[in-house]
C-alpha cells in the first residue's frame, strides 16, 4: 500500500451495481491483507432543484429523507456483507452529497488505496457504472486506484501480480506497489515491458528491454526474497499486450503520468486504455505515490 499513514484506510466507492459489490469484496480482502481499515463511500448526486440540506418546512423534505435513508441503507447492507466476509475487519461508512467521481476524489486524499467497480461495455461511446467514476479518477488521486470489473472472467486469485515496466522513473512506484502486493498475497510477480514494433535491431532491442526490467527490479528482489519474480518482453501495443498478459493474473499494476514510458508512449494513455481493456482488477499507481509502509 502507498501511504505515509499506516492508519489510512482502503476506500471503496459503492453504488447499486454488480460492479460495486465486486469492488467491495476486493477492497475488503485488500484491507485485511494489508492490515488497514475499510471505508465504504457513497456519493449521492441530488436531482436539480432538490435541497440536500435538512429543511423541515420544505414539502420535499419527506422525499429527501427517504433519498438519504436509501443511501445509508445501501452502505449498511454492504458493510454487513463485508463484515460477514471478513470477521473483525474495521469498517466505516460515509454518505456524502455530490457527484460520485468528485466525492471519491476527495475521499482518496486520505486513503491508502481507492477501489472502484467498473463494468466493461462494448460501445466506445458508452461509459462505466458509478457514473463513469473509474476512468475519471485514473491518474488524479494521490493514492493508487484499483478498478475492479463486475465480471470475474480473467481474474485468477491464485495468479501472479503483473506489473508493467517501462524503464522510466515513473514506473518505480508501480514496481514498489506490485512487490508489496505480491508479498501480501504470497503470489508470484511477473514484470513485463512492451516495445512497439519497428524494423531492424530486434535482438538489441529485446536485450535492452530485458536490461530495463532487471534495473527496475534491482533492490526489490532483495527486499522481498519470498517473492518469485519472472520477467518478459513483448512486442506490440502496450495496452493490448498487457491486457493479454493479465488474462491469468491476480491483478495488473501500471504507473500513470509517465511521459516517455513504453518507448515513447505517454503512460497515462496506456493506463486509461487498460481501464477499458484489462480482464481483471487494474491498479493504477501515480508517479507521486510513496512506497509501502
C-alpha positions in Angstrom: 0.0 0.0 0.0 1.1 3.5 -0.6 0.6 5.9 2.3 2.7 7.7 4.9 0.0 6.9 7.5 -0.4 3.2 8.4 -3.9 4.0 9.5 -5.0 5.3 6.1 -8.0 3.2 5.0 -8.8 1.4 1.8 -11.6 3.4 0.4 -14.2 1.9 -1.9 -16.9 3.6 -3.9 -20.2 1.9 -3.7 -23.4 2.0 -5.7 -26.3 -0.3 -6.5 -24.4 -2.3 -9.1 -22.9 -5.7 -9.6 -19.5 -4.0 -10.1 -19.8 -2.2 -6.8 -20.3 -5.5 -4.9 -17.2 -6.9 -6.6 -15.3 -3.8 -5.7 -16.3 -4.1 -2.0 -15.3 -7.7 -1.9 -11.9 -7.0 -3.5 -11.3 -3.9 -1.2 -12.2 -5.9 1.9 -9.7 -8.6 1.0 -7.1 -5.9 0.3 -7.7 -4.1 3.6 -7.5 -7.3 5.6 -4.3 -8.5 3.9 -2.6 -5.1 4.5 -3.9 -4.6 8.0 -5.9 -1.5 7.2 -9.5 -0.4 7.9 -12.0 -0.3 5.1 -14.2 2.7 4.4 -17.3 2.5 2.2 -18.2 5.7 0.5 -21.4 6.5 -1.4 -21.9 9.8 -3.2 -25.5 10.9 -3.7 -26.0 13.3 -6.6 -29.2 15.1 -5.8 -31.6 16.0 -8.7 -31.7 19.5 -9.9 -33.9 21.7 -7.7 -33.7 19.3 -4.7 -32.2 20.7 -1.5 -30.0 18.1 0.2 -29.9 20.1 3.5 -32.4 19.4 6.2 -35.4 21.8 6.0 -38.4 20.6 7.9 -40.6 23.2 6.3 -39.8 22.1 2.8 -42.5 20.0 1.1 -39.8 17.9 -0.4 -38.3 17.0 3.0 -40.1 13.7 3.2 -38.7 12.7 -0.2 -35.3 13.9 0.8 -35.3 11.9 4.0 -36.2 8.8 2.0 -33.5 9.5 -0.5 -30.9 9.9 2.2 -32.1 6.8 4.0 -31.9 4.8 0.9 -28.2 5.7 0.5 -27.5 4.9 4.1 -29.3 1.5 3.7 -27.0 0.7 0.8 -24.0 1.4 2.9 -25.3 -0.6 5.8 -26.1 -3.6 3.7 -22.6 -3.6 2.1 -21.0 -3.1 5.4 -22.8 -6.1 6.8 -21.7 -8.2 3.8 -18.1 -7.1 4.2 -18.1 -7.9 7.9 -19.5 -11.3 7.3 -16.9 -11.9 4.6 -14.0 -10.9 6.9 -15.0 -11.0 10.7 -13.1 -8.5 12.7 -12.3 -6.1 9.9 -12.6 -2.5 10.9 -15.3 -1.0 8.6 -16.6 2.6 8.4 -19.1 4.2 6.1 -19.5 7.7 4.6 -22.7 9.0 2.9 -21.8 12.2 1.1 -23.5 14.7 -1.2 -22.1 15.2 -4.7 -21.1 13.6 -7.9 -19.5 10.1 -7.3 -16.2 11.0 -9.0 -15.8 14.2 -7.1 -16.8 12.6 -3.8 -14.3 9.7 -4.3 -11.5 12.0 -5.5 -11.8 14.0 -2.2 -12.0 10.8 -0.1 -8.9 9.5 -1.8 -6.9 12.3 -0.3 -6.7 10.4 3.0 -6.7 6.9 1.5 -4.0 4.3 1.0 -5.9 2.8 -1.9 -9.1 3.8 -3.7 -11.2 0.9 -5.2 -13.9 1.5 -7.8 -16.1 -1.1 -9.5 -16.3 -0.8 -13.3 -18.4 -2.5 -15.9 -16.8 -3.1 -19.3 -19.0 -2.3 -22.3 -18.8 -2.8 -26.0 -19.6 0.6 -27.4 -16.9 3.3 -27.5 -19.5 5.9 -26.6 -20.7 4.1 -23.6 -19.5 4.6 -20.0 -18.9 2.6 -16.9 -21.1 2.2 -13.9 -20.8 4.5 -10.9 -21.3 7.4 -13.3 -18.1 6.6 -15.1 -16.2 7.3 -11.9 -13.4 4.8 -12.6 -11.8 6.2 -15.8 -12.5 9.8 -14.5 -10.4 9.0 -11.4 -7.4 7.4 -13.1 -4.3 9.4 -12.6 -5.9 12.1 -10.4 -5.9 10.9 -6.7 -2.5 10.8 -4.8 -3.1 7.2 -3.9 -3.3 4.1 -6.2 -6.6 3.5 -7.8 -7.9 -0.1 -8.3 -10.6 -0.6 -11.0 -12.4 -3.9 -10.3 -14.7 -5.3 -13.1 -18.0 -6.9 -12.3 -17.3 -10.0 -14.3 -14.9 -12.4 -12.8 -13.7 -13.7 -16.1 -9.9 -13.4 -16.5 -9.4 -12.8 -12.8 -7.4 -15.6 -11.1 -7.0 -15.1 -7.3 -4.1 -17.5 -7.4 -2.4 -15.9 -10.3 0.7 -13.6 -10.3 0.7 -9.9 -9.8 1.6 -8.4 -13.2 3.4 -5.1 -13.4 4.1 -3.1 -16.5 7.7 -1.8 -16.5 8.7 0.9 -19.0 12.3 1.7 -17.9 11.4 5.2 -16.7 11.4 6.6 -13.2 7.6 6.9 -13.5 7.1 3.2 -13.2 9.1 2.9 -10.0 6.1 3.4 -7.7 4.2 0.8 -9.7 7.0 -1.7 -9.2 7.1 -0.9 -5.4 3.3 -1.4 -5.2 3.5 -4.7 -7.2 6.1 -6.2 -4.9 4.2 -5.2 -1.8 1.0 -6.7 -3.2 2.7 -9.9 -4.3 4.2 -10.3 -0.8 0.9 -9.7 0.9 -0.9 -12.3 -1.2 2.1 -14.8 -1.3 1.9 -14.5 -5.1 4.5 -14.5 -7.8 5.4 -11.3 -9.6 5.5 -11.1 -13.4 7.2 -7.9 -14.8 6.5 -7.2 -18.4 7.9 -4.5 -20.8 6.2 -3.9 -24.1 8.0 -2.5 -27.1 6.4 -1.1 -30.1 7.4 -3.0 -33.3 9.9 -1.5 -35.6 12.3 -2.7 -38.4 15.8 -3.8 -37.6 17.9 -4.3 -34.5 15.4 -6.7 -32.9 18.0 -8.7 -30.8 19.5 -5.5 -29.5 16.0 -4.0 -28.7 14.9 -7.1 -26.8 18.2 -7.2 -24.8 17.7 -3.5 -23.9 14.2 -4.2 -22.7 15.4 -7.1 -20.6 18.0 -4.9 -19.1 15.4 -2.2 -18.4 13.3 -4.7 -16.4 16.3 -6.0 -14.5 17.3 -2.5 -13.5 13.7 -1.6 -12.5 13.6 -4.7 -10.2 17.0 -4.1 -8.7 16.9 -3.9 -5.0 13.3 -5.1 -4.8 14.3 -8.8 -5.1 16.5 -8.4 -2.1 13.8 -6.6 -0.1 11.2 -9.3 -1.0 13.2 -12.5 -1.2 10.0 -14.5 -0.7 8.5 -13.3 -4.0 9.2 -15.4 -7.0 9.9 -13.0 -9.9 9.6 -13.6 -13.6 10.1 -11.1 -16.4 9.0 -11.0 -20.1 9.4 -8.7 -23.1 6.5 -8.4 -25.5 6.2 -6.5 -28.8 3.1 -4.6 -29.9 0.6 -2.2 -28.5 1.4 -1.7 -24.7 -2.3 -1.7 -23.6 -3.2 -4.7 -25.8 -0.2 -6.8 -24.8 -0.5 -6.0 -21.1 -4.2 -6.9 -21.2 -3.4 -10.2 -22.8 -0.7 -11.0 -20.3 -3.1 -10.2 -17.5 -5.6 -12.8 -18.5 -4.4 -15.2 -15.8 -3.1 -12.6 -13.3 -4.4 -11.7 -9.9 -4.2 -8.0 -10.9 -2.4 -5.8 -13.3 -0.3 -2.9 -11.9 0.7 0.1 -14.1 2.1 3.6 -13.5 0.5 6.8 -14.5 1.6 10.2 -15.9 4.9 8.9 -17.1 5.9 10.7 -20.3 8.2 8.6 -22.4 7.1 5.3 -20.9 6.7 2.2 -23.1 9.2 3.6 -25.6 7.7 7.0 -26.3 4.1 6.4 -25.4 2.5 8.5 -22.6 1.9 6.1 -19.8 -1.2 7.9 -18.8 -2.8 6.9 -22.1 -1.8 3.3 -21.6 -3.4 3.2 -18.1 -6.6 4.8 -19.5 -6.8 2.4 -22.4 -6.3 -0.5 -19.9 -9.2 0.8 -17.8 -11.4 -0.3 -20.7 -9.5 -3.5 -21.7 -8.0 -5.1 -18.6 -9.7 -8.5 -18.0 -9.4 -8.3 -14.2 -8.5 -5.8 -11.5 -6.3 -3.0 -12.7 -4.3 -0.9 -10.2 -3.0 2.5 -11.5 -0.2 3.9 -9.3 0.6 7.6 -9.6 4.2 8.6 -10.0 3.9 10.7 -6.8 2.9 7.7 -4.7 5.2 6.8 -1.8 6.4 3.3 -1.1 4.6 0.8 1.1 4.9 1.4 4.8 
